[in-house]
């Protein structure tokens, strides 16, 4: 009987002075006459390989861009090459070859193409090292979020994305048939993560959410990834703000330590998260109205232009990249948001703005059963489909609160792009359902 005992040793980084065998993709070929440079692409970046035509090896004529190859060669020091080394090729095994030339010049420093062409050929465009680096940064954000939440005693959960009822209410729902019954795609994991606070005290999730919003803007997607957490036994919604601030500090530290190559490649300066100012919603509106001579047109919500001006104000006045805007009006918050006991028109909730763009919504939740029913009635809602959610409160729940972070928006601002589609591997918007 034969057995599988585990993986062989992971492929090592090539060492100068030793022969190496490397499997990679041919990123580009530069023929300099007698010498040919072959740039190889692997998960950790680019490697430079070189051969001389005078050596006349059989594999030389067949080498093409876009091939998967396994190369053999001596590793020599070369300060001008990536990683400070180059591979002097002695043998190349061609593992596969493209059927036609690449449709995009992925070897260029920056893709010389429109966003539409980029998205239409997404899997090819992402082979460009700068495009790929954006999503290594995104990986770092998710990794940091998970590591930090786990370190703080949070349990990772995975909630359904198909349901009978929306947590947020409203009409922005993707509706579908589920075995001849009506169903919706989840707008958030809100109900489930609140229910799980009664089980684990602290929970978090990273997963997709769906919004059937008919927006065709640079800041909206109809499917995006949400980083959610919910925590019990809080004293106020500021506990949530403090937890998010600490999480962002951890994430930025991780990026600085372990994603230096991508940060340098994209010329990213990480934002300052040592301390984040907070301001009440009504005060924020007043400040930007007075400073920028802008009339307040929507008293119960922030317009995108107002968000941008709030970001500009706090950057110029305090050097702050982030700002918490607190005490949003009850009219614009869902039924589970707890009202401020000192001002029933406001809620104990907040948005976090990064560079003038909302990336987080959160706050304290109503944990009392009777108060929750009263709020549902005030908003003219019914409890149909919410029975399981409400049962948790009927049998007792701790004071709690939480938030949701838009991963793509956070990534977009970090990498300095102005269109959220640049920060999504395969965007879904009003016009795009593929690739």
Secondary structure as UniProt FT lines:
FT   TURN            16..17
FT   STRAND          19..31
FT   STRAND          35..42
FT   TURN            43..44
FT   STRAND          45..52
FT   HELIX           53..55
FT   TURN            58..62
FT   TURN            65..66
FT   STRAND          68..77
FT   TURN            79..80
FT   HELIX           82..84
FT   STRAND          85..96
FT   TURN            106..107
FT   HELIX           115..120
FT   HELIX           122..125
FT   TURN            126..127
FT   HELIX           129..151
FT   TURN            152..153
FT   STRAND          155..156
FT   STRAND          162..163
FT   STRAND          175..178
FT   TURN            179..180
FT   STRAND          181..185
FT   HELIX           190..200
FT   STRAND          202..210
FT   TURN            218..219
FT   STRAND          223..232
FT   HELIX           238..258
FT   HELIX           260..265
FT   TURN            266..267
FT   STRAND          277..280
FT   HELIX           281..292
FT   TURN            299..300
FT   HELIX           304..318
FT   STRAND          322..326
FT   HELIX           330..332
FT   TURN            335..336
FT   STRAND          339..340
FT   TURN            341..342
FT   STRAND          343..347
FT   STRAND          349..354
FT   TURN            355..356
FT   STRAND          357..365
FT   HELIX           369..378
FT   TURN            379..380
FT   TURN            384..385
FT   HELIX           387..394
FT   STRAND          400..406
FT   HELIX           407..415
FT   HELIX           420..423
FT   TURN            425..426
FT   TURN            430..431
//
